[in-house]
Amino acid sequence: MPSLQQLWSSLKQVWPSLKRVWSSLKRVSTRLPALPGGARFWVTLLSLGFLLAALKGNAEQLLAQRLDPQGWLWLLIGVGVSLLSLVINGLAWAVGLRWFRLRPRWGLSVRAYLSTNLLKYLPGGIWHLAARVRLLVQGDRLLAGPTSSVATPLALAATLLDPLLAASAALAIAAVAGWRAGWPLLGLLPLLLLVPRWFQPLLQRLERSRERQLSRMPGTQPLDQAPPDLDPSSAGFLLPGYPLVPLLAQALFVLLRFGGFAACVLAFDQQLSLPWAGWLLGFALAWTAGLVVPGAPGGLGVFEAVLLLQLGGQVAEAPLLAVALSYRLVATAADLLAALTARLDAGLDPALRNCSIS
């Protein structure tokens, strides 16, 4: 097996070639006609179509799946673990803000994160990010100390850091879980891309793309556009180094998210159908796809489709469908409870009323 130093040297050698290939693909993609309805619509349609076909083909076996009292208890535990994962996710977001040398009010930041999390289910899949950017731009709501406001590029970068690090952490966990199956490189590449030399331009490009998207969203204020050749030091934010601490916080979040999924596996007595490393690998890949692939809000359909494709040959399809659908319900219930609790806290605590996003 090659050493990390050899992999690093190989990546540095092929990086210019990868950049040229990426530039060529971008030029070709601009000449192709746009898909009617957009890529998000077609990804959603294909994912849901695949899922509905699987449900139809396994309808009888799926209806035969039954939960005993212990199974219902496991689902309840899954909701609790998923709710805890959301709290950790809010803390991980605050850790990312601190990494950007901001001074977040920890309790208020977590509550604001939980309150905005439910907005990810709205069409467009960007409203939760827009709400967090608005809170950061207003600065004095979430930040302590002398900082009264945050520039839009920095607010966007600090907000986009959260899903990027979550996806990187999930792929790293998948690499650890599936190292025998040849997945280490998959998890290593995103971790290398977090090196500031490469992560700075990547985050800048994504920030400008989201800035344009937010400016086109109805009901949002136009945002100033950053010139495409902006120097990193004047782009409104500068990465302070490698995001190791925020990455570890996101890894804890992903593992707790898997804990909610594992409770669904136990609810249907499928823990012996596959080693836990296999369940973790399948979950991490499916969860990452649901996070980064443009599709229905909340990754609906994409997560389930990837999970079926990844584990369908190792686990009976009907129980696997039952696990996937029950996890969707568990995760959605946790999202609802987290948002409702955060809103209730904001209504009861006068110190939180200024952090309301409504």
N, C-alpha and C positions, 0 to 999 in steps of 0.2 A: 504494500500500500504506500503511495507517495506521501511524503511528509508535507506539513503545512507550508514550509518554506518553498518546496517545489511547486505546490499548487499556486502559491502566491506569485512565484516567478512566471508560471505558465499563464496565469490570468493577466499579468502585466504585459506579456508578449502578445496575447490575442486581443487585448482590449482595443487597440486602434482598429483592428479588423472588424470587431463587433460594432464599433461606432460607425464605420463605413457602411456595414450591412444595414444597420438601423436607419442611417440617413437615406440609403437607397430604398428601403421599404417605405419610409415616410413619403418619398417623392412618388413612388408608385401608387401609394394609397390615396394621395391627393388627386390623381388622375382617374381613379375609379369612381363610377357613379355611386352616389349615396344610396344606402338601402332604404326603401320606403318604410317609414316608421322609426328608423334608427336602429343601431345595433342592439340597444337595450331591449327593444321590443322583440326582436328575433331571438335573442338569447333567452328571454323569458318564455317566449312561445315554445321554443325547442325543449327547454328544461321542463316546463309544465307538461308538454306533450309526452315526453319520455316518462315522466312520473305518472301521468294518467294511464298510459299504456301498461306500466308495471302494475298499477292498482287494478286495472281491468283484468289483467292476466292472472292476478293472484287474489281476486276478490273473495273467492270461497275460502281459501286458506287464511286470508287476513281476518275474515269475520269469525273464523274459528279460534283466533287468539283471545284468550281470556286473562283477566287480571284477578288474582286472589287478593285478600286484604293486605298481605305482605307486599304485593306488587304495587298497590295503591300507595302504601307507605313509602316505597322507594321513589315513586313519582313525586310525592310531597317533599321528600328529602332532595330530590333533583331540583325542585323549585327553589328550595332554600339555598342550595349550593350555587345555583345560577344567580340568585339574588346577591349572594356574597361576592360572586365574580364581578358583578356590575359595580359594587362598591370598590373593589380593588381596581377595576378599570378607571373609575373616577379618580382614585388616588394616583394611578399611573399617569393619567392626564396631567394632574397637578405636579407630579414628579417631572414630567416633560416640560412644563412651564418653568419649574425651578431650574431645570437644566439650561433653559434659554436665559438664565439669570434674571428671571422675573420673580416676584415674591407673592405667590398665590396665597389666599386665605383658604387653608386646607378644607375646613368643614364646608364653607360656602362653595368652593370649587367642586367638591364631590356632589353636593346637592344640586348645583347647577348642571353638572354632567348628567346626573340621573334624570333630572327634569327634562333636559333636551333630548335624551336618548330615544324617547318614543317617537320623535319627529322623523327618525330614519325610515319609518314605515310609510311616510307620505310620498306621493309620486314625485320623481326627480331624484330621490335618495340623497339630497344635499342639504335639506332644511335643518337637520341637527347640526351640521357643520356651520351653516350660516348663523344660527342662533349663538353658537359658542364664539364665533368670530366677533359678532356684535357685542357680546359681553366683554370680550377682551379689549376691543377698541374703546369701549366706555371705561375700561381700566379700573376706576375707583370702585366698581362693584365687586370685582373678584380679587384685585391685587392690593397688597399692603405696601406701606412705605411711600417714598416720594413719587412713585410712578402714578400719574393721573390718567394716562392714556397710552395705548399701544398702536404703533403704525400698522396699517392694514397688512402689508407683507409679512411682518413678524407675527401678527395675530393668525394669519392664514397658515404660516409655516408651523407655528406651535400647535394649531388644531390638526393639520394634516400629519404631523409627526405621529399622532396616536394610532391611526389605522396602518400606517407604514411599518411602525415598529411591531404592532400586533401581528401583521402578516409575516414579518421577518422572524418573530419569535415562534410563530406556529410552524413555519417551514423548518426552523432549527430543531424544534421538538420532533417533527416528522422525520428529520434526518437521524436523530438519535434513536427513535423508535424503529426505523426501518433501515438501520445501517447494514444489516445482513442482506437486505434486498437491494443494496446498491444506491441508497438515497443520500449518502453523506454530502455529495457535491451540491445537491439541490438545496440543502440547508446552509451550506458554506457560502454560496454565491451571494445570497441576500445579506449575510453578515459582512462580507467583504465590501459590498456596495454601500454599507453604512460608514465606511471610512470617509471623513470629511472631503477629501479631494474629489471623490465621485458623488457623494451624497449631496454636497452643496448645490451643484448644477441641477441634479435630479429634483431636489426639493424646490429649487427656484422655478424650474419649468412647470412642475405640477402646481405650484402656487399661482403662477400666472394663468395657467389653464383654468383653475378653479375661480380665480378672480374674474375672468371673462364670463364664466358660467354664472357666477353669482350676480354679475351686473345685468345679465339677461333674464334673471328670474323675476317674475312679477312680484311686486310688493317690496323689492329690495332697492336700496339706494345705489346709484352708479358708483363704481369704484375706479379710482385712477389706475390706468394701465402702466405697468413698468416696461421700459424699452427692452427689447429682446437681447440687446448686447450689453446689458447692465453688468457692471463689475460686481463680483460677489461682496466686496466690502461696502458697497453703497446700495445694496439691494434691499435695505430695510432690516436685514437680519444677517448674522454671521454665525455659523455653527461653532460652538465653543469646544468641540472635540468629538470623540467617539461617544455615542449615546448609550453607554453600557448600563448605567443605573436605570434609565427609563426602559431599556430593553428587558432587563431582568424583571422589572415590575410588570411589563406586558406578558412575559413568559408565565408569571404567576397567574395572571388573569386567564390566559389560554388554558393552563392546567386546571384551574377551577371550572372553566367552561366545560372542559372534558369531564370533570367530576359530575356535572349535571347530566351529561350524555351517558356516563357510566351508570348512573342511577337508573336510566331508562333501559340500559342493557340488562341490569339486574332485575328490573321489574318484570321483564319477559323471560327471565331465566336463560339468557343467551351468553352468559359469561364463559361457558365451556365450549361454545361454538368456535371460538377464536382466542388465541392468546391476547392478553391485554395490550401487548405491544402492537399487535395487528389492529386492534380497535383504536388505539391512540393514533397510529399512522393514518388509518382511514378517516378518522375524525379531523385530524389536523389538516389534511389535504382538502377535504370537503369544506371545512370551515373557512380556510383561506380562499378557496374558490368563491364561496358565497360572499366573502368580504370584498374581493378585488375584481371579480368578473362583473361587467355591467349587465344587470338584469333587474328583476323585480326588487322593490325596496325590501331591505332586511335579508337579502339573499334567498328569498322564497323560491323554491324550485331548483335553484342552482346547487345549494347544499345537498338536498336530497338526491338529485341526479348524480352528482359526483360520488356521493357515498355509495349509491347502488352500483355504479360502474366500478368503483374501487374494491368493494367487498362482496359484490354479488356472486362472484365465483367461489367464495370461501364460506359464506353463510347463506342458509336458506332464505330465499327472497321474501317470503311472507313475514317471517319474524323480523327481518331487517327493515322492511317497510314499517312494521309496527313500531320498532325502535325509533326510526327516523321521524315518523309522524308524531309520536309521543314527545320526542325531544323538541320538535317545533312548538308544540303546545306548552311544554314546560318552559322553554326559553321565552315565549311570548308572554306567558303569565308572569314570569319574573320581571320582564320589561315593564309590564303594566303596574305591578306592585311597586317597583322602584320609582317610577314616575309619579304615581299617586302619593307615595310616602314623601317624596321630595317636595311635591306641591303642598301637601298638608303641613310639612315642617315650615315651608315658606309662609304659609298663612298664619301659623301659630306664633312664629318667632319674628318679632319686629325687625330684628337685624337682617333677616333674610328677604324681606319684602322688596328691597332695592335690587335684589338679584332676580326678580321675576322676569321671565322671558316673554310673558304674554303682554 
